């Protein structure tokens, strides 16, 4: 007679396992700090967009917000990934988070003393430097906080926490701007979020958070630049991972309407800063809803197809949002973009981790983060530039159409991605 432990896993057991990561002390601290930090950054995003558009009335100015942050992310991603694979990831993340706190405090002071747009861009550049180092350190630290057997649970709740913060942050930020007639309080709260994350990281169990020394020494051989770009080489050789990253990068690059939400809030839908906050929050509300639903269901049996269809839906929802003149319909479409993007993020993030050995996770995370951050921030620049020449509606709708073209192309070119099965059936090499 088989024991209870030998019995096949049932759907109920799968649902219970969804909470496994939340019972790990180190992950609890990490998630709490990350949640509050992201909430502050999302509030700050609303404040920066509103303040710059108030100062300039220019869609191009909103596009430049993305450009000044993506330049350091692209330029520093590879060295940041190398550092995350050679040094303590917790310490590196704490240093980068300190830079984020300094940037937010500077934005608060610039708001108090009516600093120029150029000063704001300079402080956003510093925030981009922080993000360049945060991304690989944070992504490679998380698998060290929970066993890999429950890592998919950690990803789901990390994404859920991120989206919950992204939902609350913009709404709260928009409300505070309306109440206090300015962005200063929002920037100070963003700085507090970074300081809180620092405190949570400080509370993590005192041990080394470097990659495993034996594997690290075998992976890092003399070669300078060759060692730094090893993440590119690994992604290039792991074609299914390359396809997933490429799909997400170009879909977000073309389909992101977030940069133009201040224009829609003020000029098209005429809902003011409070409405802008709700519009910023709607995608995250959709993502949280989807995360909670999928966390209580068995893992995707065909994760590749789930990824592809989620991006198709994302493109369609973006097109409808672009042509909508109704505030509630616009909110529903933004909700759907967030819900569908959540599926894409969970599948891609989990794939990137389980297909990558520990001694390479910093550099592969840097490549992944660089492409995704580049798509987010360059997407803002692309949206602002197209809107400046052809109008915001054309910018959003053409971006949604471009997303559909990209997903069709990737689906046709990557049979492995189309056929990719359950994430739980694939084991990491680490």
WOVENVEN-V897370 format. One record per pair of residues at least 6 apart in sequence whose C-alpha atoms are under 6 Angstrom apart, sorted by the first residue. I is the first residue (numbers start at 1). J is the second residue. D is the distance in whole Angstrom. If there is no record, write none. Layout:
I & J & D
I & J & D
This chain:
14 & 298 & 6
15 & 296 & 5
18 & 153 & 5
18 & 295 & 6
21 & 153 & 6
21 & 154 & 5
26 & 145 & 6
26 & 204 & 6
27 & 145 & 6
29 & 200 & 5
33 & 196 & 6
33 & 197 & 4
33 & 200 & 5
34 & 197 & 6
35 & 161 & 6
35 & 162 & 6
35 & 165 & 6
36 & 193 & 5
37 & 193 & 4
37 & 194 & 5
37 & 197 & 6
38 & 165 & 6
39 & 165 & 4
39 & 166 & 6
39 & 169 & 5
40 & 189 & 6
40 & 190 & 4
40 & 193 & 5
41 & 190 & 6
42 & 166 & 6
42 & 169 & 5
42 & 170 & 6
43 & 169 & 5
43 & 170 & 5
43 & 173 & 4
44 & 187 & 6
46 & 170 & 6
47 & 183 & 5
59 & 384 & 5
59 & 388 & 6
60 & 384 & 5
60 & 385 & 6
63 & 380 & 5
63 & 381 & 4
63 & 384 & 4
64 & 381 & 6
66 & 377 & 4
66 & 378 & 6
66 & 380 & 5
66 & 381 & 6
67 & 377 & 6
67 & 378 & 6
67 & 381 & 6
68 & 125 & 5
69 & 124 & 6
69 & 125 & 5
69 & 128 & 4
70 & 374 & 6
70 & 377 & 6
72 & 128 & 6
72 & 129 & 5
73 & 128 & 6
73 & 132 & 4
74 & 370 & 6
77 & 132 & 5
77 & 366 & 5
77 & 370 & 6
80 & 133 & 5
81 & 136 & 5
81 & 362 & 5
81 & 363 & 4
81 & 366 & 5
82 & 228 & 6
82 & 363 & 6
84 & 137 & 5
84 & 362 & 5
85 & 211 & 6
85 & 362 & 5
87 & 210 & 5
88 & 209 & 5
88 & 210 & 4
89 & 137 & 5
89 & 141 & 6
89 & 209 & 6
93 & 134 & 5
93 & 137 & 6
94 & 198 & 6
96 & 130 & 5
96 & 133 & 6
96 & 134 & 6
97 & 194 & 6
99 & 130 & 6
100 & 127 & 5
100 & 130 & 6
101 & 191 & 5
101 & 194 & 5
103 & 123 & 5
103 & 127 & 6
104 & 187 & 5
104 & 191 & 5
105 & 191 & 6
108 & 184 & 5
108 & 187 & 5
108 & 188 & 6
111 & 184 & 6
136 & 362 & 5
136 & 365 & 5
136 & 366 & 5
140 & 361 & 5
140 & 362 & 5
160 & 288 & 5
160 & 291 & 6
163 & 284 & 5
163 & 287 & 6
163 & 288 & 6
164 & 288 & 6
166 & 284 & 5
167 & 281 & 4
167 & 284 & 5
167 & 285 & 5
170 & 277 & 5
170 & 280 & 5
170 & 281 & 5
171 & 277 & 4
171 & 278 & 5
171 & 281 & 6
174 & 273 & 5
174 & 274 & 5
174 & 277 & 4
175 & 274 & 5
177 & 183 & 5
211 & 359 & 5
215 & 359 & 6
216 & 359 & 5
231 & 363 & 5
231 & 364 & 5
235 & 242 & 6
240 & 417 & 6
249 & 371 & 6
249 & 372 & 5
249 & 375 & 5
251 & 403 & 5
252 & 375 & 6
253 & 375 & 4
253 & 376 & 6
253 & 379 & 4
254 & 399 & 4
254 & 402 & 6
254 & 403 & 6
255 & 399 & 4
255 & 400 & 5
255 & 403 & 6
257 & 396 & 6
259 & 380 & 5
265 & 271 & 5
265 & 272 & 6
265 & 276 & 5
266 & 272 & 5
282 & 334 & 6
282 & 335 & 5
283 & 334 & 5
283 & 335 & 4
283 & 337 & 6
283 & 338 & 4
284 & 338 & 6
286 & 335 & 4
286 & 336 & 6
286 & 338 & 5
286 & 339 & 4
287 & 338 & 5
287 & 339 & 4
287 & 342 & 5
290 & 339 & 5
300 & 422 & 6
301 & 421 & 5
301 & 422 & 4
302 & 421 & 4
302 & 422 & 6
303 & 420 & 6
303 & 421 & 5
303 & 422 & 6
304 & 417 & 5
304 & 418 & 5
304 & 420 & 5
305 & 418 & 5
307 & 344 & 5
310 & 340 & 5
312 & 404 & 6
314 & 337 & 5
314 & 340 & 6
315 & 400 & 4
315 & 403 & 5
315 & 404 & 6
317 & 333 & 5
318 & 400 & 5
319 & 397 & 5
319 & 400 & 5
321 & 330 & 5
321 & 333 & 6
322 & 393 & 5
322 & 396 & 5
322 & 397 & 5
354 & 427 & 6
354 & 428 & 4
355 & 428 & 5
357 & 429 & 5
357 & 430 & 4
358 & 430 & 6
383 & 395 & 6
386 & 395 & 5
387 & 395 & 5
